[in-house]
Amino acid sequence: MVKVKGEQSSLALKEVLIAAYGQPDKTMEMMTKTFEWNGDDCILRLSYGLGDGDATADFESKSVNEKIKSITEQKAKAGAAEGAKGL
């Protein structure tokens, strides 16, 4: 994760990311303005506040998210099976 303060730094970070990864695949604007780049395994998001201009860029791995989801589901099933033994 990368954080920068102020609108000027945020715009500079956005330009660096565009230079490195091309134009974002998706842009959203709600409470924050968010730009998203989608790779084969990673998602890169740049978000900055519309009021203060501070920005955060972070990466997310699709494969790691799937592993976490799988482990969580396995633990939930194991917990349910253990709880059912007492019935």
Secondary structure, DSSP 8 states (H G I E B T S, - for coil): -EEE-SHHHHHHHHHHHHHHH-S-SEEEESSEEEEEEE-SSEEEEEEEETTT--EEEEEEEHHHHHHHHHHHHHHHHHHHHHHHHT-
